[in-house]
Amino acid sequence: MPLNLPSQPLTDTLFICPDCAPLFFRMEVSCLELALEGERLCKVGDYKAGVSFFEAAIQVGTEDLQVLSAIYSQLGNAYFHLQDYAKALEFHRHDLTLTRTIGDLVGEAKASGNLGNTLKVLGRFDEAVVCCQRHLDIARDMNDKVGQARALYNFGNVYHAKGKSICWSGAEPGDFPEDVMMALRKAAEYYEANLAIVKELGDRAAQGRTYGNLGNTHYLLGNFRKAVASHEQRLLIAKEFGDRSAERRACCNLGNAYIFLGEFEVAAEHYKKTLQLARQLKDRAVEAQACYSLGNTYTLLQDYERAIDYHLKHLIIAQDLNDRIGEGRACWSLGNAYTALGNHDQAMHFAEKHLEICRETGDRSGELTARMNVSDLQTLLGLSYSTNTSTVSENKDIDYSLHGKNCVTFPMPLAIIFQML
């Protein structure tokens, strides 16, 4: 919560003798000044310095419990931004205890919301749900529509995070265990309830955020048409605000949904827009992901020349970023594409490079895939297994099933290849 000067004189708040008033007044103002400077620093993104001022303010002390509550809240938020979640939890708990002590329901609602968000990040979802429910109950009792919307949004985030945390990493969207699907369905319900209120309030920015999260939730549930509808709304609102980062995320997520709908050409158009925005934003990591997605999309379309073009772009960026995992994926993809074109020499080059990187990064699953690809290519090239004993002799017990010349398979789920943003 923002820090505000007390509405009554500090000497009245402190109940001190008149002779001591000047000294205590200076102490009280000093506490506020330190806290206000901490708030200013946090607003400009210097959370570490902000924490120092807030902690100094606590050391100076104050008898105004509203001010102390605000300091605890700001400290919790600052530590949250610094990703020191244990400290964030500590100060949000202090704030919750204090607001309950002084009967500040508005403050208790905010503290409950902050505590719920922190517990969510720590993976303590059941505790987070309790905090979200208290936040929602208070907001409803006070007929606080803004507070209700925030609580419902936080509820959705908790269930979305819970669902993602227990997903099977090898499963495709919609194919998760029932406990995952149940959590994701609850997330969707809370996001829908949030949307109803923020639409009533006319809060377009909040609508945009919720549409994005709702789209991602429907994607995980396998409701790809609903995911498209939500992400299209997210894209529209992002354009209204000139928010190119949000626009880029929406385009990427639309591409992913269209992949699972089998509409690869439409997916490619969205990935191209993602690539364009990533370049405008100078986000090299997202540029690499967009090239990778485009390469795999054109592989699905059997346009292998274009696939190679984008995978080579991905490879160059991955090398620039020193992203060995990304480099390995690019090499694997290039090997597949060259195999499909019948260029087995180039395919072998990239398959061996993929194997080298998998060994280096300790990727056992990738290494087995790479060994299989190298073995298949050696057979296609008519090479003796002894040509590359370092590759083959270690794996005599592995059953290598040969892929056909024009068969390109993905050895990992599409949801991993086409990553959700």
N, C-alpha and C positions, 0 to 999 in steps of 0.2 A: 504494500500500500504506500502511497506517497506520504512524505513527511510534511506535517503542517504545524505551525506554531500553535501553542495552546490558546484557546479562546479567552481564557481568564488570566489575570496577572500571575506570574510565576510564584510570587511571594504568597499569594492566596493558596496556590496549589501545594506549596511546601509546608505551610503552617509553621513558619519560623518567627523568631522574635525580631522586631523592627531593627534592632542594632546590628543583627547579623545579615539582614536582607541584602545589602550590596554584594557581600561575598558570595552568598548562595545564588544571587541573580546572575553574577558573572559565570559561576559554575554551570548553571542551567543553560544559559545562552551558549556557552562553550560546547556543551553536549550536543545541542541542536545544530550549531555551526558545523561541528565535525560530521554529524550525521547527514546534514544537507550537502556537504561537500562529497561525502561518500555516494550519495544518491546521484549527484551531478556526474561523478566519474563513471558510475555504472551506466548512466544514460549514453555516454559517449563510447562505451564498450571497454573501459579500463576497469574490469571487475576486480583484479588483484589489488589495485590501489584503493578501489572503493571499499573492499573488505577491511583494509588497514584503518580507514577512517571510521567505519562502523564499529570496529572492535575498540578503537580509541574512545569513541563516544560512550560505549558501554563501560569502559574503565573509568571515565569521568563520572558517569552515573547520572540518573535522573529519577525524580519521584513521580514524574508524569507517566503513568502506566500506558497511556495511549501512545506516547512517543516511543517508549521502550518496545511496545508491540510492533510499531512500524519499523523500528531498527531490526528487531528479530526477523521480521518478514523480509526486509531488504537483504539482510545477511544471508538468509536461506536462499533467496533468489540468486544472489551473487555467487554463492558456492555452487549452486545448480549450474550456472553458466560456465563455471570453472571445472565442471564435471567432478567436483568433490561431493558426491552424493551423500556420504555419511555425515559430513558437516551440514549440508543442506537439510538433511533429515533432523539433525539435532536442533537447529534454530527454528525450523518450522514447527517442531514439537513444542519448543519453548513458547512460540507465538500462540499456538493452539491452547496451551495450558493457561497462558496469561489472559487471552480473550475470554475464555470460559470463566476465569476468576472474576473478571470485572464485568461480566455479563454483556459483552460486546458481540451481539449476534452477527453483525455485518463482518466484523473482524474474524469471528469464528468460521464463518462461511469461507472467507478468503484463505484462512489458514488451513482449513480442511481440504480445499482445492489444491493448494500448494503441496500439502503433505501427500495427497493422492498421486499427484504427478511424480513426486520424488519416489514414492514406493513403487510406482509403475516402472520407472527406469531401473530400479533395483530388482525387478522381477517378483516383487511381493504383491501379486495381483489381488489376492483375497483381502489383504489389508487396505489396498488402494480402493477397492470397491466400497468398503465401509466408509472411508473418507469421502468418496464421491457421493454416496447416499446421504451423508450428513450435510454436505454442501447443497445438494438438491433439495432436501427437506427444509432447510432454513430459507432458501431462495423461494420456495413455494409458499411457506408460511408468511413471508414478507411480500408476496406477490411481486418479486423482483424478476422480471422477465430476462434481463441481461444475465443475472446470476444463474437462472435456470438453464439458459442456453449454454453458458460456460460449463455447468455441471454435467449436462447431457453430452457435450462434446468430450469432456474428460472421461466420462463413462465409456463412450465409444472408443476412445484411444486406449483405455485400459483393456477392454475386451479384444480389440484389434491386436494389441501387443501380446496379450495372453495367447491368442490363436496362433500368431506367428512364432511364438517361442516354443510351441509344442508341435509345430508342423513337421512332417517327415520331409527331410531334405531332398529325398529322391522322388517325391510325389509331385504330380502335376496339379494345378489348380482344380478344385472340385473333387479331388481324390484323397482328401485327408481323412484321418480318423474322426469319429463322430464328436469327440470332445472338442476337437479343433473347429469343426464346422459349427458346433453349438456356440462357441465363443465368438466366431465370426458373424453368425446370424444375430447375436445380441448386439455386437458392435454396429451392424447395419441398422438395427432398430433404433439405437440411441442416436446415431447420426441423422436418421430420418426425423426423429423427434426434435433434434437440434435445428434441423433445416426449417421445420414448420415455424419455429419461434423467430429465427433470424430473418426469415422472409417477412414475417409480421413486423419485425423491427426495421426492415429495410436495410439491413446491414449486408451490403454486397461483398465486402471483404471476407466476412465470416462465412457467407454462403460459398465463396470460392474455396476456402480451406476445407469446408465440410464436403463439398462435392468431390474434391480430390481424394480425401480419405474414404468416402463412400465408394468411389470408383475402384480404389485399390482393394477394398473389402469385397466388393462384388467380383472382382477379378479372382481373388483367392477362393471365393465360393464357387467359381466356375460359371458365374452369371455374366457372360462376356457382353451380351447386348446391353444389360443394365450398366456394366462398367463403361461401355462406350458412351451411353447417354450421360452418365455422371461426368466423365472426363471431357465431353464436349461442352458441358456447362462450365466446367473448370477453365477450359480454354477460353471461352467467351468472356468470362469475368477477368481472367488474367490480361486479356487484350484491352478490356475497359480501363484497367489500372496501369497499363503499360508495363506490367510485371513480366519481363522476358524470362526470368528464371522459372516462374510458375508456368509460363507458356511452354517453355522447353520441357518441363516435367510432364505436362498434360499431353504434349505431342508424343513423347516417348511412351507414356502409358497407353495412349490410343493405339500406337503401333503394336504394342504387346497384345492388347485385346484382339486386334484384327488378325494377328498371327494365329491365335487359337480359334478364331472364327473361320480360318482358312482363306481369308481375303488378303492374300500376300501383296498384291499390287497396292492396295489401299494402305497396308502396313508400311510399305516402302516409302510412300509419299509422306507419311507422318515421321518416319525416321529421317528422311531428307530434311524436313523442317527442323527436327531436333538437331541435326548436324549443323545446319545453318545458324541456329540460335546459339549452339555451343561455341561456334567459331566467333560469333559476335561478342559473346560473354568471355571469350578467351579461356574457356574451361577445357583444358586439354584432356582431362580424364573422361569427361562426358563426351567429348569429340571422339575419343577412342572407342567408347562403348557404342556410340551411334554408328561408327564405321563397322564395328563388329556385328551389330544387329543388321545393318544393311547387307553385309557380306553373307550372313546366314539366310537372310530373306531371299536374296537372289539365288542362293543355293537351292532353297525350297522351290523357287521358280525355274530351276535348272538353267539359269543364265550364268554359267560358270565364269565367263570372261569378266562380267561385272562383279561377280562375287570376289574374284581374285583381286580386282582393282581396289575394292574396299578393304579386303583383308590385308593387302600390302600397306595401305594407309594406316590401318590399325597397328600393324607390326612396327612401322616407323615411329608412331607416337608412343607405343609401349616401350620401345627401346629408349626413346628420349626421356621417358618418365622413370626409366629403370624398373619397369613393372614386369618382372620375370614371369609371373603367372599369366598376365595378359599376352606377353610375347609367346608363351607356350600355346595358348589358345589360338593365337593367330597362325602359328606354324601348323598346328593340327588342322585348322580350317583350310589353310592353303594346300596342305597335303591332300586333303579330301577333294578339293576342287580340281587340282591338277590330275588326280587319279581319274576323276569323272571325264576330263578332257582327253585322257589317254596319254598324258605327258608324265610317264612314270619316273623319268630321271629327276624332274623337278619335284615330283611328289616324294621321292625317296629323300631328296635333300631336306625337305621340310619335316618329313616324318622323323628322320634322324635328329634334327634340331629339336623337335618336340620331345623326343626321348631324352635327350641331353638335359633339357630344362626340367623335365619331370624328375629326373634323378637328383638334380641340384636342389629342387624345392621340396623334395621328399613326398611328392604326390604319387602314392602307390597305385591308385586307381588309374591315373593318367599314364603312369609308366606301363601298366599292363596293356592299356589301349594302344600306346605308341609301339610297344613291342609287337603287338598283333598286326598293326599297320605295316611296320617294317618287314615282318615275315611275309605278309601278303604281297607286298611290292617285290620282294626278292623272288617270290614264285612267279609273279607276272613278268619280271625281267629275265627269268630263266637263270637266276644266280644260284650258285651253290650256297648252302647254309654256312659253309666254311668261309665264304667271302667276308662275313662279318661275325666272327665267332663271339666277339664281345657283346653282340646284340642277342644272338640266338642261343648259344650253347648253355646259357644260364637258365633257359626256360623250356627244357625238353619235356617237362611234364604238363605244360600248358597246351590245351587243345585250341589250336588256331583254326577257326572256320573262315574260309576265304570269302571275301566280299566279291561280288561281280564287278566287272570293269566299270560299269556306269552306276554302281550303287554307292550312294553317300549316306552314311548314317551318323546320327548325333549320339555320342556315348554319354550324354548327360541330359537331364530334363530340359525341355524348352524353356521352362520358367527360370532356369538358371542362365541359359544362353541369352534370353531376352529379359534382362533384369528390370524389375519394377522400380520406379523412382518416386 
